[in-house]
């Protein structure tokens, strides 16, 4: 499979193409000739290539959102609100307690052992972690298990990739920028997020902001 074909396959699978998760495909899309080819190809499918910043990840969005796309957006927003929305503040609080920049940036490496140790030393952080409601976790799960599950969930949702070492390290992907954008939409509409018309409007605004 050529790099171009592999890139198209990843995009159509819903992947976010960034230097961390897909370095070869990202380099390809940074070349104008290949970028034009991909944009023309996905345009025939009613899709368009989007990125949140000049150095942000590439991903696909519907040219004109239909009912199915809007339904998928609503499901995604609800998933972020229920699970990822609580995870981000916890990770930010842990990093702040470590004396580091709290904001989660693409390319940032999170080491499970360091996060778990910081949580163990700070009762307030441990309380936050213990209050997390994560899929597949027992109610009596320990803080260490919750930190581990939190990182594994980021990998599952493509916000991080595991580093191939024995030390349980995870590198954040470019999709983390998209997560912050979605969290901002949720924060602006916290009481109305289940309202279909509000979700549709905000999805359109997010897309328009990238044009």
Buried (B, 14 or more C-beta within 10 A) or exposed (E): EEEBEBBBEBBEEEBBBBBBBBEEBBBBBEEEEBBEBBEEBBEEEEBBBBBBEEEBBBBBBBBEBEEEBBBBBBEBBBEBBEBBBBBBEBBBBBBBBBEEEBEBEBEBEBBBEBBBBBBBEBEEBBEBBBEBEBEEBEEEBEBBBBBBBBBBBBBEBBBBBBBEEEEBBBBBBBBBBBBEBBBEBBEEBEEEBEEEEBBBBBBBEBBEEBE
